[in-house]
Amino acid sequence: SVPHTGVPIEWLQGSALALPVNDGAIDLVLCQLGLQFFPDRACAVREMKRVLVSSGRVALSVYSAIERTPGAEAFASALDERLGPDASKIKRAEHIFADANEVGDLLRKEGLDDV
């Protein structure tokens, strides 16, 4: 038998705009490379805050500016050159947060502290 280490994790699936969790029920919200794709980012952040316990944390990552990601920028440029000027629209949308302060400002605006 394998000894139990760490803490148990319960994985849930649902919309980021209406998390299937009671208020104040979650210790940690992990959002990895998703925020930039949500149709209402402010709503998603409010949902993260809603489900957190008072001492809860959000772990969040987004792509940096496409200009700081040479491979992604080269790919997007190649799409536009080969397939037309709007072919890279979705790829470029992944990099909507060109400045880390934009993410912090959004989190603070929606009530998260200590960003």
C-alpha positions as CSV (number, residue, x, y, z in Angstrom):
1,S,0.0,0.0,0.0
2,V,1.2,3.5,-0.8
3,P,1.3,5.9,2.1
4,H,-0.9,9.0,1.8
5,T,1.1,12.2,1.5
6,G,0.0,15.8,1.1
7,V,-3.5,17.0,1.1
8,P,-6.5,15.5,-0.8
9,I,-7.6,17.3,-3.9
10,E,-11.1,17.3,-5.2
11,W,-11.2,18.2,-9.0
12,L,-14.4,19.9,-10.2
13,Q,-15.5,20.8,-13.7
14,G,-17.7,23.7,-14.5
15,S,-18.0,27.1,-16.1
16,A,-15.5,29.7,-14.9
17,L,-18.4,32.2,-15.0
18,A,-20.6,30.1,-12.6
19,L,-18.4,27.8,-10.6
20,P,-20.3,24.8,-9.2
21,V,-19.1,25.5,-5.6
22,N,-20.7,27.1,-2.6
23,D,-19.5,30.5,-1.4
24,G,-16.4,30.4,0.7
25,A,-15.7,26.7,0.2
26,I,-12.4,26.6,-1.6
27,D,-8.8,27.1,-0.3
28,L,-7.1,27.5,-3.6
29,V,-8.3,28.4,-7.1
30,L,-5.9,27.5,-9.9
31,C,-6.4,29.1,-13.2
32,Q,-3.6,28.2,-15.6
33,L,-3.6,29.8,-19.0
34,G,-7.4,30.3,-19.0
35,L,-8.3,33.8,-18.0
36,Q,-7.5,35.3,-21.4
37,F,-10.1,33.0,-23.0
38,F,-13.1,33.7,-20.7
39,P,-15.8,35.8,-22.4
40,D,-16.2,37.8,-19.2
41,R,-12.9,37.9,-17.3
42,A,-14.2,40.2,-14.6
43,C,-17.1,37.8,-13.9
44,A,-14.6,34.9,-13.7
45,V,-12.4,36.7,-11.2
46,R,-15.5,37.5,-9.1
47,E,-16.4,33.8,-9.1
48,M,-12.9,32.9,-8.0
49,K,-13.2,35.4,-5.1
50,R,-16.8,34.1,-4.2
51,V,-15.7,30.5,-3.8
52,L,-12.6,31.2,-1.7
53,V,-12.4,30.9,2.0
54,S,-11.4,34.2,3.7
55,S,-7.7,33.1,3.8
56,G,-7.9,31.5,0.3
57,R,-5.5,32.0,-2.6
58,V,-5.7,32.3,-6.4
59,A,-2.9,30.9,-8.4
60,L,-3.1,32.5,-11.8
61,S,-1.0,32.5,-15.0
62,V,-1.5,34.0,-18.4
63,Y,0.7,34.3,-21.5
64,S,2.9,37.4,-21.7
65,A,2.8,39.9,-24.6
66,I,3.2,38.1,-27.9
67,E,6.2,40.3,-28.7
68,R,8.0,38.7,-25.7
69,T,7.3,35.2,-27.0
70,P,9.3,34.9,-30.2
71,G,8.0,31.5,-31.2
72,A,4.3,32.5,-30.8
73,E,4.9,35.7,-32.6
74,A,6.6,33.9,-35.5
75,F,3.8,31.4,-35.7
76,A,1.2,34.2,-35.7
77,S,3.0,36.1,-38.4
78,A,3.3,32.9,-40.5
79,L,-0.4,32.3,-40.2
80,D,-1.2,35.8,-41.4
81,E,1.3,35.6,-44.3
82,R,0.1,32.2,-45.5
83,L,-3.7,32.3,-44.7
84,G,-4.7,35.9,-44.6
85,P,-4.4,38.9,-42.3
86,D,-6.8,37.7,-39.7
87,A,-5.6,34.1,-39.5
88,S,-3.7,34.6,-36.3
89,K,-6.5,36.4,-34.4
90,I,-7.1,33.5,-32.0
91,K,-3.4,32.9,-31.5
92,R,-2.8,36.6,-30.7
93,A,-5.8,36.6,-28.3
94,E,-3.9,34.2,-26.0
95,H,-1.6,37.2,-25.4
96,I,-4.2,39.7,-24.5
97,F,-2.5,40.7,-21.3
98,A,0.5,42.6,-22.6
99,D,1.5,43.9,-19.2
100,A,1.4,42.0,-15.9
101,N,-0.1,45.1,-14.2
102,E,-3.3,44.6,-16.3
103,V,-3.9,41.2,-14.6
104,G,-3.2,42.7,-11.1
105,D,-5.4,45.7,-11.8
106,L,-8.3,43.3,-12.9
107,L,-7.8,41.2,-9.7
108,R,-7.8,44.2,-7.4
109,K,-10.8,45.8,-9.2
110,E,-12.8,42.6,-8.5
111,G,-11.9,42.6,-4.8
112,L,-8.8,40.4,-4.5
113,D,-6.1,41.8,-2.2
114,D,-2.4,41.2,-1.8
115,V,-1.9,40.7,-5.6
